């Protein structure tokens, strides 16, 4: 079986799609936010690679097709923003202040906890860009002297956590306004949070799409200054 896997050019792509489909099926049947399709897919893929003793490099090589589609998929997030442009214009100041506040809260909390737990500079800058999309966070962490591989893991974990818990938490603290919900999800949980925002509504998805880009730019500037 191992030889068959190693010889398959699209092994990683097929495995990823099957694992994610399984995650969506389980989520639908369980009907709970805890059963996050992305988290389930990650667990299934890791378990499969361990059981079959397949090298991660083989999986990575076979999943290049999905990686190639990430950029155009991310660009497509501009579509809901374009459709809700009038809503954005009416709430531009509130949205920008919300994103800026979210970035400050994220960086401030990470810095405070890093000091509390005595993390080194390299460890601190590795987790500093936890709330931005991985395309930005990886390069930023590496440029500041951190570990890009660990930074990706932290970023994905942040996104999954936001995707799973943000909707319930926002409802708990009585934040239901669509613009506020979308801004919060995009700022705190980047693209994975945006996928949840798009599920909730068109306005939420549009504001979350804007927040990914804006929060990423602000994070790069602030981290570059303080780190």
C-alpha positions as CSV (number, residue, x, y, z in Angstrom):
1,X,0.0,0.0,0.0
2,X,2.9,2.3,0.9
3,X,4.4,1.9,-2.6
4,X,1.0,2.7,-4.2
5,X,0.7,5.8,-2.2
6,X,4.2,7.0,-3.0
7,X,3.6,6.6,-6.7
8,X,0.3,8.5,-6.7
9,X,0.7,12.1,-7.9
10,X,-2.6,13.2,-6.5
11,X,-2.6,11.1,-3.3
12,X,-2.5,14.2,-1.0
13,X,-5.3,16.0,-2.9
14,X,-7.6,13.0,-2.8
15,X,-6.8,12.3,0.9
16,X,-7.5,15.9,1.8
17,X,-10.8,16.1,0.0
18,X,-12.0,12.8,1.4
19,X,-11.0,13.8,5.0
20,X,-12.7,17.1,4.7
21,X,-15.9,15.5,3.2
22,X,-15.9,13.1,6.1
23,X,-15.6,16.1,8.5
24,X,-18.5,17.8,6.9
25,X,-20.6,14.6,7.1
26,X,-19.8,14.2,10.8
27,X,-20.6,17.9,11.4
28,X,-23.9,17.5,9.7
29,X,-24.9,14.4,11.6
30,X,-23.7,15.7,15.0
31,X,-25.1,19.2,14.4
32,X,-22.6,20.8,16.8
33,X,-19.9,23.5,16.3
34,X,-17.4,21.3,18.1
35,X,-17.3,18.8,15.2
36,X,-15.4,21.2,13.0
37,X,-14.7,19.8,9.5
38,X,-11.2,21.2,9.3
39,X,-10.2,19.9,12.7
40,X,-11.6,16.5,11.8
41,X,-9.8,16.5,8.5
42,X,-6.5,17.3,10.2
43,X,-6.9,14.5,12.7
44,X,-7.9,12.0,10.0
45,X,-5.0,12.9,7.7
46,X,-2.4,12.7,10.6
47,X,-3.9,9.3,11.7
48,X,-3.8,8.0,8.1
49,X,-0.1,9.1,7.6
50,X,0.9,7.5,10.9
51,X,-0.9,4.2,10.3
52,X,0.3,3.8,6.7
53,X,3.8,5.1,7.7
54,X,3.6,7.6,4.8
55,X,6.2,10.3,4.8
56,X,4.7,13.8,5.1
57,X,6.8,14.9,2.1
58,X,4.8,12.5,-0.1
59,X,1.5,13.9,1.2
60,X,2.7,17.5,0.7
61,X,3.9,16.7,-2.9
62,X,0.5,15.1,-3.7
63,X,-1.5,18.0,-2.3
64,X,0.1,20.8,-4.4
65,X,-3.1,21.1,-6.5
66,X,-5.0,22.3,-3.4
67,X,-2.1,24.7,-2.4
68,X,-2.3,26.1,-6.0
69,X,-6.0,26.9,-5.5
70,X,-5.6,28.8,-2.2
71,X,-4.6,32.1,-3.8
72,X,-7.4,32.3,-6.4
73,X,-9.8,31.1,-3.7
74,X,-8.7,33.9,-1.3
75,X,-9.1,36.5,-4.1
76,X,-12.7,35.3,-4.6
77,X,-13.4,36.6,-1.1
78,X,-13.4,40.0,-2.7
79,X,-16.8,39.2,-4.4
80,X,-19.0,39.4,-1.2
81,X,-17.1,42.6,-0.2
82,X,-17.9,44.1,-3.6
83,X,-21.6,43.1,-3.2
84,X,-21.8,44.7,0.2
85,X,-19.8,47.8,-0.6
86,X,-22.6,50.2,0.3
87,X,-22.8,48.6,3.8
88,X,-19.0,49.0,4.1
89,X,-19.1,52.7,3.2
90,X,-21.8,53.4,5.8
91,X,-19.8,51.7,8.5
92,X,-16.2,52.3,7.4
93,X,-15.0,54.1,10.5
94,X,-16.5,51.6,12.9
95,X,-15.1,48.6,10.9
96,X,-11.6,50.1,10.7
97,X,-11.6,50.9,14.4
98,X,-12.9,47.4,15.2
99,X,-10.1,45.8,13.2
100,X,-7.4,48.0,14.7
101,X,-8.8,47.2,18.2
102,X,-8.8,43.5,17.5
103,X,-5.2,43.6,16.3
104,X,-4.1,45.5,19.4
105,X,-5.9,43.0,21.6
106,X,-4.4,40.1,19.9
107,X,-0.8,41.4,19.9
108,X,-1.2,42.7,23.5
109,X,-2.6,39.5,24.9
110,X,0.2,37.4,23.2
111,X,2.9,39.8,24.5
112,X,1.5,39.8,28.0
113,X,1.2,36.0,28.2
114,X,4.7,35.6,26.7
115,X,6.1,37.7,29.5
116,X,4.0,35.9,32.1
117,X,5.3,32.4,30.9
118,X,8.8,33.6,30.3
119,X,9.0,32.9,26.5
120,X,12.1,33.8,24.6
121,X,12.1,36.4,21.9
122,X,12.0,33.7,19.2
123,X,9.1,31.9,20.8
124,X,7.2,35.2,21.3
125,X,7.5,36.3,17.7
126,X,6.5,32.8,16.5
127,X,3.1,33.1,18.2
128,X,2.7,36.9,17.7
129,X,1.0,36.7,14.3
130,X,-1.5,34.0,15.4
131,X,-4.6,35.8,14.1
132,X,-3.4,36.7,10.6
133,X,-3.7,34.4,7.5
134,X,-0.9,31.8,7.2
135,X,0.5,33.4,4.0
136,X,1.3,36.5,6.0
137,X,2.0,34.9,9.4
138,X,4.6,32.5,8.2
139,X,6.8,35.1,6.5
140,X,6.3,37.5,9.3
141,X,7.3,35.0,12.0
142,X,10.4,34.0,10.0
143,X,11.4,37.6,9.3
144,X,11.2,38.4,13.0
145,X,13.4,35.5,14.0
146,X,10.6,32.9,14.9
147,X,9.8,29.4,13.7
148,X,7.6,29.5,10.6
149,X,6.5,25.9,10.9
150,X,5.2,26.4,14.5
151,X,3.7,29.7,13.5
152,X,1.5,27.9,10.9
153,X,0.3,25.4,13.4
154,X,-0.6,28.2,15.9
155,X,-2.4,30.2,13.1
156,X,-4.4,27.2,12.0
157,X,-5.3,26.3,15.6
158,X,-6.4,29.9,16.2
159,X,-8.6,29.8,13.1
160,X,-10.2,26.5,14.0
161,X,-10.9,27.7,17.5
162,X,-12.5,30.9,16.2
163,X,-14.5,28.9,13.7
164,X,-15.8,26.6,16.4
165,X,-16.5,29.0,19.3
166,X,-16.9,32.5,18.0
167,X,-20.5,32.3,16.9
168,X,-21.6,31.0,20.4
169,X,-19.3,33.4,22.2
170,X,-20.6,36.5,20.3
171,X,-24.2,35.4,20.9
172,X,-23.3,35.0,24.6
173,X,-22.1,38.5,24.9
174,X,-25.0,39.7,22.8
175,X,-23.0,40.8,19.7
176,X,-25.4,40.1,16.9
177,X,-25.0,43.1,14.5
178,X,-23.8,41.6,11.2
179,X,-21.0,44.1,10.6
180,X,-19.6,43.6,14.1
181,X,-19.8,39.8,13.8
182,X,-18.0,39.7,10.5
183,X,-15.3,42.1,11.6
184,X,-14.7,40.1,14.8
185,X,-14.4,36.8,13.0
186,X,-12.1,38.1,10.2
187,X,-9.8,40.0,12.6
188,X,-9.5,37.2,15.2
189,X,-9.6,34.1,13.1
190,X,-8.5,35.0,9.5
191,X,-9.7,32.9,6.6
192,X,-11.0,29.9,8.7
193,X,-13.1,32.4,10.7
194,X,-14.2,34.0,7.5
195,X,-15.6,30.7,6.2
196,X,-17.8,30.7,9.3
197,X,-18.8,34.3,8.7
198,X,-19.8,33.4,5.1
199,X,-22.0,30.6,6.5
200,X,-23.7,33.1,8.9
201,X,-24.6,35.7,6.2
202,X,-23.5,37.8,3.3
203,X,-22.7,41.0,5.3
204,X,-20.7,39.0,7.8
205,X,-18.7,37.3,5.1
206,X,-18.0,40.6,3.3
207,X,-16.8,42.4,6.5
208,X,-14.7,39.3,7.5
209,X,-13.1,39.3,4.1
210,X,-12.1,42.9,4.5
211,X,-10.8,42.3,8.0
212,X,-8.4,39.5,6.9
213,X,-6.5,41.9,4.6
214,X,-6.6,45.0,6.8
215,X,-5.7,43.1,10.0
216,X,-2.8,41.5,8.2
217,X,-1.4,44.8,7.1
218,X,-1.8,46.4,10.5
219,X,-0.2,43.3,12.2
220,X,2.8,43.5,9.9
221,X,3.4,47.1,10.7
222,X,2.9,46.9,14.5
223,X,4.9,43.7,14.8
224,X,7.7,45.1,12.8
225,X,7.9,48.1,15.2
226,X,7.7,46.3,18.5
227,X,9.6,43.1,17.7
